[in-house]
Amino acid sequence: MARDFTRNTANYMDLGINAIGPLLNGASAISIHCWVYFDSYAEAGDANDNRLITLLNSTGGSVMLAIDDTGANNVVRLGGRSVSTDGFQAASGTTGVTTGAWHSIGGVWNIGGDSLRGYLDGSQDFSTAVTFGNATYTDSAHASIEDAIGGFNIPPASANDQVDGRIAELAVWTVDIATVGFQQLNDGFSSLFVRPDSLVAYWPLIGNYSPETDIISAKNGTITGTIAKDVHPRIIYPTSFQDRRFTAGTTTSTSTSTTTS
């Protein structure tokens, strides 16, 4: 079962202060992917509304996957810094992420190559040249604002920053997983099949545990208030017992190498 978020500042998921930054330190590229099912958008004209994951470096957003609702369409938006002294680098797509349906979304922060690439439903939606100050991600511990899933600031300062809908299968890599990786994820394969050597955080967000388990680095998400669970996208998981225990109502597939939820 996926986690079902609402725009309510009393409900949020907290990863902790500077939880993920040390895992990214030294990476020349970062990839993030998740499945989303939006019920509605805030429509507040803020490019950084509907934040799916926000990983902070110092006091500025260093890696942020969100939805930009400033234009005619609600589109994938990537933002970030290579180091806390960078100007905030950001880019948005063109293809609308519709409500009422599951979408596979994500992006690549190519820090060494000075670009941001966004993906929607397994296809590249945009690639934008930006200017990062460093060639690799340089972590800088901050003192007060937590990393978060489904919003920004803990507790959220505005409901507009929060997601109204389901998030599932959120994963972070310290490598460019390339278009082939996003295609595999869009085909329903678990992140455990895609560049597992560089997978540094993975929250299936099944909804059976509180805090929500990161099965790679134990950067678990603490839930405050009420974040319900709802129908999960159908995902193909490895068959090992360790991985199967995170699935929701798994059934054995016709293959001997995978299970699905």
C-alpha positions in Angstrom: 0.0 0.0 0.0 1.4 3.4 -1.0 1.4 6.3 1.4 -1.4 8.8 0.8 -0.5 12.4 1.7 -2.8 15.3 2.3 -2.1 19.1 2.3 -2.3 19.4 6.1 0.6 21.0 8.0 -0.1 18.6 10.9 0.7 15.6 8.7 4.2 15.1 7.4 7.1 12.7 6.9 10.5 13.6 8.4 13.8 12.0 7.4 15.8 14.0 10.0 18.4 16.8 9.8 21.1 16.2 7.2 20.0 12.6 6.9 20.7 12.0 3.2 23.4 14.6 2.5 26.3 12.5 3.7 25.2 9.6 1.5 25.4 11.9 -1.6 28.8 13.6 -0.7 31.3 13.3 -3.6 28.7 12.2 -6.2 29.1 13.7 -9.7 25.5 12.7 -10.5 22.4 12.0 -8.5 19.2 10.3 -9.7 15.9 10.2 -8.0 12.7 8.3 -9.0 9.3 7.7 -7.5 5.7 6.7 -8.4 3.1 9.4 -7.8 -0.7 9.6 -8.0 -1.9 13.1 -7.5 -5.4 13.8 -6.3 -5.1 17.6 -6.7 -2.7 20.5 -7.0 -2.4 23.5 -4.9 -2.5 25.8 -8.0 -0.8 28.6 -6.0 1.5 29.6 -8.8 4.6 28.4 -6.9 7.2 26.6 -9.0 8.3 24.6 -5.9 4.9 23.5 -4.6 4.0 19.8 -4.3 7.5 18.8 -3.1 8.0 15.0 -3.4 11.4 15.0 -1.7 13.6 17.8 -0.3 17.2 17.0 0.7 18.8 20.1 2.2 22.4 21.3 2.1 23.0 24.2 4.6 19.8 26.4 4.6 19.1 26.0 0.8 17.4 23.3 -1.1 20.2 21.2 -2.5 18.2 18.4 -4.1 14.5 18.8 -4.7 12.0 16.8 -6.8 8.7 18.7 -7.1 5.9 19.8 -9.4 5.9 23.2 -11.0 2.3 24.5 -11.2 3.0 28.0 -12.5 2.1 27.3 -16.2 -0.8 25.7 -18.1 0.4 22.3 -17.1 1.6 20.8 -13.8 5.1 19.6 -14.8 8.1 17.8 -13.2 10.6 20.2 -11.6 14.2 19.6 -10.4 16.1 22.0 -8.3 19.5 21.9 -6.5 22.9 23.0 -5.5 26.2 21.2 -5.6 27.3 23.1 -2.5 25.6 25.5 -0.1 27.3 28.5 -1.8 25.8 27.8 -5.2 22.9 29.8 -6.6 19.8 27.6 -6.8 19.8 25.7 -10.1 16.4 24.6 -11.3 14.5 23.4 -14.4 11.0 22.4 -15.3 9.4 20.1 -17.9 6.7 20.6 -20.5 4.5 17.5 -20.2 1.6 17.7 -17.8 1.5 15.3 -14.8 -2.2 14.6 -14.7 -4.2 13.9 -11.6 -6.1 10.6 -11.0 -3.4 8.3 -12.5 -0.1 6.7 -11.5 3.0 8.4 -13.0 6.6 7.4 -12.9 8.7 10.5 -12.4 12.2 11.5 -11.6 15.4 13.2 -12.7 19.1 13.4 -12.9 21.2 16.1 -11.2 24.3 15.8 -13.4 26.6 17.9 -11.2 29.8 17.1 -13.1 28.1 17.8 -16.4 26.2 21.0 -15.4 22.7 19.8 -16.4 19.3 18.8 -15.0 17.3 16.1 -16.8 13.7 15.3 -16.0 11.8 12.1 -16.7 8.1 11.3 -16.9 6.6 7.9 -17.5 9.9 6.4 -18.7 10.8 9.1 -21.2 13.1 12.1 -20.9 10.9 15.2 -20.7 13.6 17.9 -20.6 17.4 18.5 -20.3 18.5 21.9 -19.2 22.1 23.3 -18.9 22.8 24.9 -15.5 25.9 26.0 -13.7 27.0 24.1 -10.6 29.8 25.6 -8.5 31.5 22.2 -7.8 32.0 19.2 -9.9 30.6 16.9 -7.2 28.0 17.2 -4.5 29.6 18.7 -1.4 27.6 18.1 1.8 27.4 20.9 4.4 25.5 20.0 7.6 22.7 22.3 8.5 21.3 22.8 12.0 17.5 23.1 11.8 15.6 22.1 8.7 14.9 18.4 8.2 15.0 16.4 4.9 11.4 15.5 4.1 9.2 13.4 1.8 5.9 14.9 0.6 6.6 18.5 1.6 9.1 21.1 2.8 10.1 22.4 6.3 9.3 20.3 9.4 6.6 21.1 10.4 5.5 22.5 7.0 5.1 26.3 7.0 2.5 26.2 4.2 0.2 23.5 3.0 1.0 24.6 -0.6 4.4 22.9 -0.2 2.8 19.6 0.5 1.5 16.8 -1.8 -2.1 15.8 -2.1 -1.9 12.2 -3.3 0.1 9.0 -3.2 3.8 8.5 -3.2 5.5 5.1 -3.6 8.8 3.5 -4.4 11.0 6.6 -3.7 14.7 5.9 -4.4 18.0 7.9 -4.6 21.2 6.9 -6.5 24.6 8.5 -6.6 25.0 7.9 -10.3 23.2 8.8 -13.5 20.9 5.8 -14.1 20.2 7.1 -17.6 17.1 6.7 -19.7 17.3 2.9 -19.6 17.1 3.0 -15.8 14.0 5.2 -15.9 12.4 3.0 -18.6 13.0 -0.1 -16.4 11.4 1.7 -13.4 8.4 2.8 -15.6 8.0 -0.9 -16.6 7.4 -1.6 -12.9 10.7 -3.0 -11.8 11.8 -2.3 -8.2 14.7 0.1 -7.8 16.6 -2.9 -6.4 17.0 -4.0 -10.1 18.4 -0.6 -11.3 22.1 0.1 -10.5 21.9 -1.4 -7.1 25.6 -0.7 -6.5 24.8 3.0 -6.4 21.4 2.9 -4.7 21.8 4.8 -1.5 18.3 5.2 -0.2 15.0 3.4 -1.0 11.6 3.8 0.6 9.0 1.5 -0.8 6.4 3.4 1.3 4.3 0.4 1.7 2.4 1.9 4.6 2.9 -1.1 7.0 5.5 0.5 9.1 6.0 3.7 11.1 8.6 5.0 10.7 8.7 4.1 7.0 11.7 1.9 6.3 14.6 2.9 4.0 15.8 -0.6 3.2 19.2 0.5 1.9 20.6 3.0 4.5 18.1 2.9 7.3 17.3 6.6 6.9 13.7 5.9 8.0 10.9 8.4 7.6 9.2 9.4 10.8 5.4 10.1 10.4 3.7 12.8 12.4 -0.1 13.1 12.3 -2.0 11.0 9.8 -0.6 9.8 6.4 -2.9 7.0 5.3 -2.1 4.1 3.0 -3.8 3.4 -0.3 -3.4 1.1 -3.3 0.3 0.7 -4.4 1.4 0.6 -8.0 2.1 -2.9 -9.2 5.9 -3.5 -8.7 8.2 -6.4 -9.6 10.4 -7.2 -6.6 13.3 -9.6 -6.2 12.3 -12.9 -4.7 14.7 -12.9 -1.7 13.0 -13.1 1.6 14.7 -9.9 2.8 13.1 -7.9 -0.1 9.7 -9.7 -0.2 8.9 -8.7 3.4 8.4 -5.1 2.2 5.7 -5.8 -0.4 2.0 -5.4 0.2 0.1 -8.6 -0.4 2.8 -10.2 -2.6 2.0 -13.0 -5.0 4.6 -15.2 -6.7 5.0 -14.4 -10.4 5.3 -16.9 -13.2 9.1 -16.2 -13.1 11.2 -17.7 -10.4 13.2 -14.4 -10.0 10.6 -11.8 -9.1 7.5 -11.1 -7.0 4.9 -8.4 -7.6 2.6 -6.4 -5.4 
